[in-house]
């Protein structure tokens, strides 16, 4: 696609329910990131996928959070038993390869999650 | 660990004036420094970037400068316009794939 696509754009869920957020990266991009942005805050790294390598999950805040990337393309971020502090914008980004060489990462519009 | 500090957190300027946002990074291996603009309700968008072998880069009203010795880099916006109002993030990357972002600067251009 032309850009990183995320769905849903907005999600309101009840505390304790599970949610799934989807990311469709730019075609051909092998690297995929998830970031979390709480209201008025910066960008918190969650997880990184690169090709078929094992993902870097070091940013996931708890074991309620998990992510997978099937077929090296679409990724799903799952939050189980949601809590109010999970309310945030979840941003997905992708790049051609590892940014070590300076490949820019491109962000989607984000999924705005509200836990009530 | 790696860290990027960004200042100021908020900045208000009159339309037509210049705005400067500064970032300092800690990882001396960092060699790529992008700047992102985030408008309300949207994802961050790349506006300009600079690599460590360059000291300055300009694109119309936007410029970025880099001082590798001091580990500083700055975003300069000249002739600011109301549509420049947004949150700006700096980032640094070098030895790993993790982008380290600054905490953001909320720029408000007053008409």
HADDOCK unambig.tbl for C-alpha pairs under 7 A between the chains (distance, minus, plus):
assign (segid A and resid 41 and name CA) (segid B and resid 103 and name CA) 6.76 0.50 0.50
assign (segid A and resid 42 and name CA) (segid B and resid 102 and name CA) 6.97 0.50 0.50
assign (segid A and resid 42 and name CA) (segid B and resid 103 and name CA) 4.60 0.50 0.50
assign (segid A and resid 42 and name CA) (segid B and resid 104 and name CA) 6.01 0.50 0.50
assign (segid A and resid 43 and name CA) (segid B and resid 101 and name CA) 6.48 0.50 0.50
assign (segid A and resid 98 and name CA) (segid B and resid 97 and name CA) 5.74 0.50 0.50
assign (segid A and resid 99 and name CA) (segid B and resid 97 and name CA) 5.40 0.50 0.50
assign (segid A and resid 100 and name CA) (segid B and resid 93 and name CA) 6.78 0.50 0.50
assign (segid A and resid 100 and name CA) (segid B and resid 94 and name CA) 5.64 0.50 0.50
assign (segid A and resid 100 and name CA) (segid B and resid 95 and name CA) 6.59 0.50 0.50
assign (segid A and resid 100 and name CA) (segid B and resid 96 and name CA) 6.28 0.50 0.50
assign (segid A and resid 100 and name CA) (segid B and resid 97 and name CA) 5.71 0.50 0.50
assign (segid A and resid 102 and name CA) (segid B and resid 32 and name CA) 5.80 0.50 0.50
assign (segid A and resid 106 and name CA) (segid B and resid 45 and name CA) 6.99 0.50 0.50
assign (segid A and resid 107 and name CA) (segid B and resid 43 and name CA) 5.81 0.50 0.50
assign (segid A and resid 107 and name CA) (segid B and resid 44 and name CA) 6.06 0.50 0.50
assign (segid A and resid 107 and name CA) (segid B and resid 45 and name CA) 6.77 0.50 0.50
assign (segid A and resid 108 and name CA) (segid B and resid 43 and name CA) 5.59 0.50 0.50
assign (segid A and resid 109 and name CA) (segid B and resid 42 and name CA) 4.95 0.50 0.50
assign (segid A and resid 109 and name CA) (segid B and resid 43 and name CA) 4.16 0.50 0.50
assign (segid A and resid 110 and name CA) (segid B and resid 43 and name CA) 5.93 0.50 0.50
